[in-house]
Amino acid sequence: MRSKSEDVKECICLIEQYLLRLDAENLNLQEILGIEGMASKIYFPRIFNNIQWVGRKPRIKFDYINALLDIGYNVLFNFIDAILQAFGFDVYYGVLHTCFYMRKSLVCDIMEPMRPIIDWQIRKSINLGQFKKEDFVVIKQQYNLEYKKSAQYVRVFFESILSHKEKIFLYVRDYYRCFMKNKQISEYPVFKLEEL
């Protein structure tokens, strides 16, 4: 955000504190997930301060924003999956996301730092009038994108991902090199988005 409100500045400070907590020794998975949950509770309302944000509920689609997040993350997931498989990874074995029946856990891990690509595209597309609540139908209390609009929405997400394709590829390549050389975790790449 170019002009940051006091609320956004406070959010940035809190997230930086959560990052410091992640550096602690011997954190278990539940503690890491707890920190992630606390960070998401302050992150999403600031990202979507251009709409009435209710909360993140994956796969429930109780509003059109959560449906958009699911669609966008699914497009990103498949893009990352293809790159990881090109490098020969077994995508079912993750690091933070543990093995779970039929889940491509490594894809879930690698795409985590890239999710803001989708978040910001949704925010931008709502502001530009590309994404509209009226493009969704409610079936059994779930928001579903009208079939005729699917290609348009997927294209917007895919173009946003492709605008970062080189950075994504280099991140996965460097991750692969570190993995194959059994390097220390401190030597692994960090995915950063300076510009959205």
ZIMO-V194183 format. One line per field, one symbol per residue. burial: + if it has 24 or more other ideal C-beta (glycine too) atoms within 12 Angstrom, else -. A space follows every 50 residues. Layout:
burial = ???
//
This chain:
burial = ----------+---+--+-------------+--++--++-+++++++-- --+--+----+-+++++++++++++++-+++-++--+-+-+----++--- ---+++++++++++++++++++++++----+---++------+++---+- --++-+++-++--+--+++-++--++--+-----------+-----
//
